[in-house]
Amino acid sequence: MHTFTLPSGIEIGLVEMTGAEEDLLTNRRLMKNGEAINQVLLNCTKRLGENAEPKMKDVLDLLSGDRLFALVRLRQVSLGDEVELELACPNTGCGERTPITVNLGDIEATPYGEEREFEFTLPGSGRKVKFGYLDGHKEKRLAALKEPNLTAAMMIRIVEIDGQPPSKKALNEMTMGDRSALRKEMLRVDGGIDTQVDVSCDACGTRIRTRLEAEPAFLFPSVAS
């Protein structure tokens, strides 16, 4: 068993993925609704803090940054530190592929603070928004939406606006400036692990941005990105 400390400070014990987990990760239906990742994390997590028999609820209780951190470390212990990618240039006039190697051991993790709820005053309207972190339960609710969007992703983290429960109407009427400021504040207080890949195309210099977990080669090294 491999032991790591999650960004929230909880110690996690992980074992390598097997063929059972590979089958889960290649099931399109389970990947789309998020159940594949939840089951993989449950299968491979043998300890959470003092809990030697974690259940699905324990996996879903984890904050999103902890869950992604665990997935990255699980990939390390199962397939090694290096992830080799070939990223396609988004420039339609180019289309060349840029090879890049990412060492998972070099990726920085940001710890969570002790607080679990935060209050932020919107710079434009002056309204007060209370929000919390994203966790596995909220991720599951987002995955179940037919058309997830920015409004849904923001609202699921908001506890209240001026003391009232959040609504789609309140989020839709919020100015883009206030929404942008709120998203930046949410990002500022978040913990977790930074999986963003940001490089320039070798051929034309166009910026290529992606996330490791979105690339097929992250979990399947033999698959071209």
TAWO-V975439 format. One record per residue. SS is DSSP state (H for helix, E for strand, - for the rest). Layout:
SS ; SS
//
This chain:
- ; E ; E ; E ; E ; - ; - ; - ; - ; - ; E ; E ; E ; E ; - ; - ; - ; - ; H ; H ; H ; H ; H ; H ; H ; - ; - ; H ; H ; H ; H ; H ; - ; - ; H ; H ; H ; H ; H ; H ; H ; H ; H ; H ; E ; E ; E ; E ; - ; - ; E ; - ; - ; - ; - ; H ; H ; H ; H ; H ; H ; - ; E ; H ; H ; H ; H ; H ; H ; H ; H ; H ; H ; H ; H ; H ; H ; H ; H ; - ; - ; E ; E ; E ; E ; E ; E ; E ; - ; - ; - ; - ; - ; - ; - ; - ; E ; E ; E ; E ; E ; E ; E ; H ; H ; H ; - ; - ; E ; E ; - ; - ; - ; - ; - ; - ; E ; E ; E ; E ; E ; - ; - ; - ; - ; - ; - ; E ; E ; E ; E ; E ; - ; - ; E ; H ; H ; H ; H ; H ; H ; H ; H ; H ; - ; - ; - ; - ; - ; H ; H ; H ; H ; H ; H ; - ; - ; E ; E ; E ; E ; - ; - ; E ; - ; - ; - ; H ; H ; H ; H ; H ; H ; - ; - ; H ; H ; H ; H ; H ; H ; H ; H ; H ; H ; H ; H ; H ; H ; - ; - ; E ; E ; - ; - ; E ; E ; E ; E ; E ; - ; - ; - ; - ; - ; - ; E ; E ; E ; E ; E ; H ; H ; H ; - ; H ; H ; H ; H ; - ; - ; - ; - ; - ; -
//
